[in-house]
């Protein structure tokens, strides 16, 4: 079994809709890379706040201890997530789980109880966004969040429609050929970037192995407005969404079916061979990617 594709970047997004951390390796878990989308911001009604309604979240830097990406590492009392935003003081959030909870928090179809990071974090985000806000953490001790109808036996934390999102450098390069000004991969917020495959080859992947780990496809990622937000300035523009409509959308991938106005970039994955208690559940930059099975057509992929 040979592979020309390999992982070139691993991104962990601890705080939903804020900047990613680029890492050389990360532990994999059933719900995604460890620490990925563990936290999110909610408004006074408990609804998720993302870049869709607060583009300036794109400018928030998030830092975790380097050792947080070593297998089996557990936070100490003095372990923190550090949050930085333009014009804001540094915010330290303990990685020790808070005792306070909040009920009725909503993200898409899900509603449940979360861990609340307290008054200091709430004030920081309220001041930054300009509206009453709170910082919450997924309560893995009491809650599960299934991957909707696409893979109901699998769960996520605060990700959207799958634990892992893979995109290829070839796809980005092809998109940028059609743009007046190229965009960076961070517009698309993947967890795994691969290189060495044809543009949009990932659309057809059904079963793959990354190193020794088996992953299965969930669905293509139908993009919202976030790729149209410049992640360095938080400015909103028409691209690359406008170009994707002509390059990689319902009307191009499944022309014989009803056009839902969707544009696509990236593929959601689940980890299939979950082996609890087995050591070595780490993926690394440079790991080979083996394509085991493909679906028959892009029309089928875009369903």
Residue pairs with C-beta under 8 A, 6 or more apart in sequence:
1 209
1 290
2 290
3 196
3 288
3 289
3 290
3 291
4 196
4 197
5 168
5 194
5 195
5 196
5 197
5 201
5 288
5 289
5 291
6 194
6 195
6 196
6 286
6 287
6 288
6 289
7 192
7 193
7 194
7 210
7 283
7 284
7 285
7 286
7 287
7 289
8 169
8 193
8 194
8 195
8 285
9 22
9 185
9 192
9 193
9 285
10 22
10 23
10 24
10 25
10 26
10 33
10 191
10 192
10 193
10 283
10 284
10 285
11 20
11 21
11 22
11 23
11 186
11 189
11 190
11 191
11 192
11 193
12 20
12 21
12 23
12 26
12 33
12 34
12 35
12 36
12 64
12 69
12 191
13 19
13 20
13 21
13 36
13 37
13 62
13 189
13 191
14 21
14 35
14 36
14 37
14 38
14 39
14 62
14 64
14 81
15 37
15 38
15 39
15 40
15 41
15 60
15 62
15 81
15 83
15 135
16 37
16 39
16 40
16 41
16 48
16 50
16 158
16 159
17 40
17 41
17 49
17 50
17 51
17 54
17 57
17 58
17 226
18 57
18 58
18 60
18 61
18 62
18 83
19 58
19 59
19 60
19 61
19 62
19 186
19 231
20 186
20 189
21 62
21 63
21 64
23 69
24 69
24 284
24 285
25 69
25 282
25 283
25 284
25 285
26 33
26 34
26 69
26 282
26 283
27 33
27 34
27 69
27 70
27 71
27 281
27 282
28 34
28 213
28 271
28 281
28 282
28 283
29 163
29 271
29 281
30 154
30 155
30 163
30 271
30 274
31 140
31 155
31 156
31 157
31 159
31 163
32 156
32 157
32 159
32 163
32 164
32 191
33 164
33 191
34 68
34 69
35 64
35 68
35 69
36 157
36 159
36 191
37 138
37 156
37 157
37 158
37 159
38 137
38 138
38 157
38 158
39 81
39 93
39 117
39 135
39 136
39 137
39 138
39 158
40 48
40 49
40 50
40 107
40 135
40 136
40 158
41 48
41 49
41 50
41 54
41 57
41 125
41 129
41 133
41 134
41 135
41 136
42 48
42 49
42 102
42 105
42 114
42 133
42 134
42 136
43 49
43 131
43 132
43 133
44 131
44 132
44 133
45 106
46 102
46 103
46 104
46 105
46 106
47 105
47 106
47 107
48 105
48 106
48 107
48 108
48 158
49 57
49 129
49 133
50 57
50 226
51 57
51 58
51 225
51 226
51 229
51 234
52 224
52 225
52 226
54 129
55 229
55 234
55 235
55 236
56 85
56 86
56 128
56 129
56 234
57 129
57 234
58 229
58 230
58 231
58 232
58 234
59 85
59 86
59 233
59 234
60 83
60 84
60 85
60 128
61 83
61 84
61 85
62 81
62 82
62 83
63 81
63 82
63 83
63 84
64 81
64 82
64 95
65 75
65 79
65 80
67 73
68 75
68 79
68 95
71 279
71 280
71 281
71 282
75 94
75 95
75 96
77 94
77 96
79 94
79 95
79 96
80 92
80 93
80 94
80 95
81 92
81 93
81 95
82 90
82 91
82 92
82 93
83 90
83 91
83 92
83 93
83 124
84 90
84 91
85 128
88 124
88 127
88 128
89 124
91 120
91 121
91 124
93 117
93 121
93 135
97 115
97 137
98 115
98 116
98 117
98 118
98 137
100 115
100 116
100 118
101 113
101 114
101 115
101 116
101 139
102 113
102 114
102 115
102 116
102 134
102 136
103 112
103 113
104 111
104 113
105 111
105 112
105 113
105 114
105 136
107 145
107 158
108 148
108 160
109 148
110 145
112 139
112 143
112 145
113 139
113 142
113 143
114 136
114 137
114 138
114 139
114 143
115 136
115 137
115 138
115 139
116 134
116 135
116 136
116 137
117 134
117 135
117 136
117 137
121 134
121 135
122 132
122 133
122 134
122 135
124 135
125 133
125 134
125 135
126 132
126 133
138 145
138 157
138 158
140 157
144 155
145 155
145 156
145 157
145 158
146 152
146 153
146 154
146 155
146 156
147 154
147 155
147 156
147 161
147 162
147 163
147 218
147 268
147 270
148 161
150 161
150 162
150 218
150 219
150 268
151 162
151 216
151 218
151 270
154 162
154 163
154 218
154 270
155 163
156 162
156 163
159 165
161 218
161 219
161 221
161 268
162 218
162 219
162 221
162 268
162 269
162 270
163 268
163 269
163 270
163 271
164 191
164 192
164 215
164 268
164 269
164 270
164 271
165 188
165 189
165 190
165 191
165 192
165 221
165 266
165 267
165 268
165 269
166 190
166 191
166 192
166 193
166 194
166 202
166 205
166 266
166 267
166 269
167 185
167 188
167 190
167 192
167 193
167 194
167 202
167 265
167 266
167 267
168 193
168 194
168 195
168 197
168 199
168 200
168 201
168 202
169 185
169 193
169 194
169 195
170 195
170 196
170 197
170 198
170 199
170 200
170 201
171 199
171 200
171 201
171 202
171 265
171 266
172 183
172 185
172 188
173 199
174 199
174 200
174 247
175 183
175 240
175 243
175 244
175 247
175 248
175 265
176 182
176 183
178 243
178 246
178 247
179 239
179 240
179 243
180 239
181 239
183 227
183 239
183 240
184 231
185 193
186 231
187 226
187 227
187 228
187 229
187 230
187 231
187 240
188 221
188 223
188 227
188 265
188 266
189 226
190 266
192 210
192 269
192 283
194 202
194 289
196 289
197 289
200 248
200 298
201 291
202 266
202 267
203 220
203 253
203 264
203 267
203 298
203 301
203 302
204 294
204 295
204 297
204 298
204 301
205 217
205 267
205 291
205 294
205 295
206 216
206 217
206 292
206 293
206 294
206 295
207 214
207 215
207 216
207 217
207 272
207 291
207 292
207 293
208 214
208 215
208 216
208 269
208 289
208 290
208 291
208 292
209 215
209 289
209 290
209 292
210 283
210 287
210 288
210 289
210 290
211 283
211 284
211 287
211 288
213 271
213 273
213 281
213 283
214 271
214 272
214 273
214 292
215 269
215 270
215 271
215 272
216 269
216 270
216 272
217 267
217 268
217 269
217 295
218 267
218 268
218 269
218 270
219 267
219 268
220 264
220 266
220 267
220 268
220 301
220 302
221 264
221 265
221 266
221 267
221 268
222 262
222 263
222 264
223 241
223 244
223 262
223 263
223 264
223 265
225 236
225 241
227 240
227 241
227 244
227 265
228 236
228 237
228 238
228 239
228 240
228 241
229 235
229 236
230 236
230 237
241 263
244 263
244 264
244 265
245 251
245 263
246 252
248 263
248 264
248 265
249 259
249 261
249 262
249 263
249 264
250 257
250 258
250 259
250 260
250 261
250 262
250 263
250 302
251 259
253 264
253 298
253 299
253 301
253 302
254 298
254 299
254 302
254 303
256 299
257 299
262 302
264 302
275 281
295 301
